[in-house]
Structures are given as C-alpha cells and as structure tokens.
Amino acid sequence: MISARHLGLTVKGTSGGEELLLCPWHSDTTPSAWFNPRRGLFYCAVCHLGLNVKQLALKLNVPLEEVEYYSASEAVEEYNL
C-alpha cells in the first residue's frame, strides 16, 4: 500500500483510514486534502482536484516505477466525483 509520504506529500494526520494533507498546489496552513492509501485516491477540497495515485504521481513528477513498487498487487481506481 502506498502512502502520501512516498509521493513527497506532507501528512498532518489520519482520519478514518485517510491521510490528511497539506495540498502542494496552494498555500495551506491546515490540511485541505486527503489521500486514501487503500484506494489510491487524492482529493483537495480547495482546488477541487481529484486524482488517482498514478495521476497524482505524474502531477508531482514522481516516477511511476515508485508507485508501482508500492502498489504492485493493488488495482488503481479511477477518480470519480
């Protein structure tokens, strides 16, 4: 299972199995985004940006090999609002 930390994101806590994050695309002082490691989904409530883990890795310029290493046996879900 991949964590948001593996992608270089700042995890500020957890809630219900989701990691609470500072969004890297706007100025955040309190977490406005979350990442579900089990499902591999990211969402920011301020940017209204929803991405699956592969889309998130590409946007963060993280090599997909790193994502595949942590989630080799897991299916990547599509993000649907």
Backbone hydrogen bonds, N-H to C=O, Kabsch-Sander energy under -0.5 kcal/mol:
donor,donor_aa,acceptor,acceptor_aa,energy
2,I,37,P,-0.5
6,H,3,S,-0.8
7,L,3,S,-0.6
7,L,4,A,-1.0
8,G,5,R,-1.6
9,L,4,A,-2.1
10,T,22,L,-0.5
11,V,9,L,-0.8
12,K,10,T,-0.5
12,K,20,L,-3.2
13,G,20,L,-0.9
15,S,18,E,-2.4
18,E,15,S,-1.8
19,E,35,F,-3.1
20,L,13,G,-2.9
21,L,33,A,-3.4
22,L,10,T,-1.7
23,C,21,L,-0.6
26,H,23,C,-0.8
28,D,26,H,-0.6
32,S,21,L,-1.2
33,A,21,L,-1.8
34,W,43,Y,-2.5
35,F,19,E,-2.1
36,N,41,L,-3.1
40,G,36,N,-2.4
41,L,36,N,-1.3
42,F,51,L,-3.0
43,Y,34,W,-2.3
44,C,49,L,-1.7
45,A,32,S,-2.8
48,H,44,C,-1.6
49,L,44,C,-0.8
50,G,48,H,-0.6
51,L,42,F,-2.0
53,V,40,G,-1.8
56,L,52,N,-2.7
57,A,53,V,-2.4
58,L,54,K,-2.2
59,K,55,Q,-2.3
60,L,56,L,-1.9
61,N,58,L,-1.0
62,V,57,A,-3.0
66,E,63,P,-1.3
67,V,63,P,-1.0
68,E,64,L,-2.9
69,Y,65,E,-1.8
70,Y,66,E,-1.5
71,S,67,V,-1.8
72,A,69,Y,-0.5
74,E,71,S,-1.3
77,E,39,R,-0.9
77,E,75,A,-0.6
80,N,78,E,-0.6
